[in-house]
Amino acid sequence: MIESAAPFSTHLDRLEAESIHILREVVAECERPVMLYSIGKDSAVLLHLARKAFYPAPLPFPLLHVDTTWKFRDMYKLRDEVSSDPAVQLLVHTNQDGLARGISPITHGSQIHTDVMKTEGLKQALDHYAFDAAFGGARRDEEKSRAKERVFSFRTAAHRWDPKQQRPELWSLYNTRKAKGESFRVFPLSNWTELDIWQYIHAERIPVVPLYFAAERPVVERSGSLIMVDDERLPLLPGERPMMRRVRFRTLGCYPLTGAIESEAATVEDIILEMLSARTSERQGRLIDHDGAASMEQKKQEGYF
Amino acid sequence: MSGQTTAVQTNTLATYLEQLEKKDLLRFITCGSVDDGKSSLIGRLLYESQMLYDDQLAALEADSRRVGTRGQDIDFALLVDGLAAEREQGITIDVAYRFFATERRKFIVADTPGHEQYTRNMATGASTADLAVILIDARKGVLVQTRRHSYIVSLLGIRRVVLAINKMDLVDYDETIYASIKADYARLAQRLGIESVVAIPVSAVHGDNVVAASANMPWYQGPTLLNHLETVELKARQADAPFRMPVQWVNRPDQNFRGFAGTIASGTVQPGDRIRVQPSGRLSTVKRIVSFDGDLPSAGTGKSITLVLADEVDVSRGDVFTTADQPLECADQFEATIIWMSEAPLLQGRQYLLKTSTRTVAATVTPVKYRVNVNALEHEPAERLELNDIGVCEVECDRALAFAPYAEDRTLGAFILIDRLTHDTVGAGLFNFALRRSQNIHWQAMDVDRTVRAAMKRQRGCVLWLTGLSGAGKSTIANLIDRRLTAMARHTYVLDGDNVRHGLNKDLGFTAQDRVENIRRVAEVAKLMADAGLITLVSFISPFRSERQMARELMLPGEFIEVYIDAPLAVAELRDPKGLYKKARRGELSNFTGIDSPYEAPSRAEIRIDTTQVSPADAAEQIVDYLDRLGMLVNT
């Protein structure tokens, strides 16, 4: 027997080949794909894989950034660099209605902010451009309910995810059939772990936001999390004063909702070594996951990535 | 670790990181029922290989106290039961993927439920696995479920099995029990053609022989589970395997570049190699292997690449490149093993979409030869396949495919079946071999063709397909259309549901299965009549959308005209011209459309006649006018 499932080389080679296969399958079978671009490390890897998959052609789909307007300044900087590449078309969408209502993570809390500015904003953009497949950088190792997520995650015309309606996925045969209005969220990084991501960034020298590397940054400590004072919009509580700490971020979202960790890891190599001895999982820095028991599963059913 | 490492440290660090990046990957599946302690075993592996972080561990401890089954101890099973609904029921009902890594290897575990009603999930998990860990409860030995798990594992092409004989603590770590289970299993493995079996006595709950060797079983000298998983040799591929690559996407950014992207299913390729494009059979030569990092000197199995050929040959998605002198077999009829995954049964004669590698075709399952009783490992006669059934069938495709038997090639031998209307993945299949007849029957081309026949008759052949409930008025309207056209000296024929059942279809009953075959035969006859130039009227209840769709696709574009004779059930039942509704209501007729069998109304019929508003005569006139407008009737 010719063993098609046996490794042909290293784990990174195998993961890369699988992701490229998925990216190409979507472009070959879907009408209007888009790549969700969140500016973080997973997005950086996904974008790099896409360039490889379609080389020498330019990316056959646009990138979409759903902008809550609360990202770190360094993230906007990298986003602008990426969009200056003529081979890349970047779309930016902000929920204007949410913006007009003044929705912010500070006054409304993480749940409402995420619902309105991320989940709603994403649905608006997908509907507006009539995208029928959206790539995301989610990985199965991130969170319990993600462990059962399909690579091609089917969504109803209302963008809902029904855990009981997901199609079985065998081999590398993906069923891309759907009716008009229905869509897929596609996760080419499903089988990658956080460590794989960093090893690949290291091996392929992929540029990422400097916030992942340790530096002296102004932070305040709130309910056990270190929140960076990235601009003047973060109101200080009575008696609170930003202090300079040597910190970095394992995950990047809206800055008032993203906790930093104290670290000395200033290079990709340092980060990998730190991870090998790390004792907390990466999503701990995400405040939105703690909103309620099984909260990620619920957010996904409502259309969150 | 600080940013200021010395040159020596940097050097060692770089080597260390490089080593880590060169780990290989083992994908395995764990098979066992809830009671076998499968989740505990996986939880234990994650825990002991230190893949659990402090916050996950804290959450696990809290969960264990709240819903755990182990008192104050950590319940590892909770770690791997993902969805909230499943946690409440205390069972895993889907496939979950887990990840862990050691210094030597990265692992992806497919965790699937073991009960019979989850055969489809197990097959899904097994389809991408290199190895299977089969759990056995030491107190119970080789059970019916062990046979089922082992059969599915061997069917999906996994040749290496680890037999984890669990709960050794509950049998006093008795060596004779271990030895007897091992011997029992060896006989089963031999029967199923599983090449390699390693039996390990473990206690998942206490950790014996999972990661560290057990002090309780000094008689066992073999590897621990993790030790075996880390060192099991992933058999090197045959170096001389033929090159095979399904073309996934044609990369054509401009007139100067034309590349063929795909993932290599087997073998290696390098510039200068002669290749064959299948199924067309054309030959070409590989000119370049293009990549983002520069042209490659060669590429091997599993790699996703882009090839540029030396000549302009016609290649599109779905074609397969092979070594020129080792082509694949091409066929359109196969014997295949099918794992059915849908609540709605597989119906013989219904058309499905079949996707294999990068090609999708229309396919019909002709006879189901037998169903495999996965518990007894015996063949049983079967008319159809239900959810979680595994059966051997004949499959007929509307086009020829390049394929390989699954036992030889897990990529070119695998397919999925997709429902044409719901778009669900309803089955997974493995090609066994091509049926000889598909190579020997060729279409006979004739000189007098449909155009000539149509011209002689001053009309274009077509099929008017009248569908609707019994009593809606189909036969009445068909009869009026027929009279009208005949009066106009047109050539017609009416295929009536009842009449056809007196002859051609008299062997068929009214089960869903027989209804599908009934429609298939009538559609084929109608197709021949349309080809002969006749305006063919089909008056059939034809309750299922997918069969009407099948009929439509048999015909040429524009040749099939669906006419929905619409009467609400209450109205049709009131008319009841043959007294059938009354009989059905009394329970004397079963599978009667509208009563205990569904009618799926057309969503895009060319013509809809509302029989509560339009008389049969007006309906016939409307339909004849429609034919005239479409140019079906040539005026002289």
Interface residues (C-beta under 8 A of the other chain):
Chain A: M1 I2 E3 S4 A5 A6 P7 F8 S9 T10 H11 L12 D13 R14 L15 E16 A17 E18 I20 H21 R24 E25 V27 A28 R51 K52 A53 F54 Y55 P56 A57 P58 R140 D141 K144 S145 A147 K148 P163 Q166 R167 P168 E169 L170 W171 S172 L173 N175 R177 K178 A179 S190 N191 T193 L195 D196 Q199 H202 A203 A214 E264 A265 A266 T267 E269 D270 I272 L273 E274 A278 R279 T280 S281 Q284 A293 A294 E297
Chain B: M1 S2 G3 L13 A14 L17 L20 E21 K22 K23 D24 L25 L26 R27 Y53 D54 D55 Q56 V80 G82 L83 A84 A85 D94 V95 A96 Y97 R98 F99 A101 R105 K106 I108 R120 N121 A123 T124 S127 T128 A129 D130 G157 R159 L234 K235 R237 Q238 A241 Q248 W249 N251 R252 P253 F257 G259 A261 T263 A265 S266 V290 S291 F292 D293 G300 T301 G302 K303 S304 T306 R317 M341 L353 K355 T356 S357 T358 A407 E408 D409 R410 T411 A414 F415 I416 I418 H423 D424 T425 A428
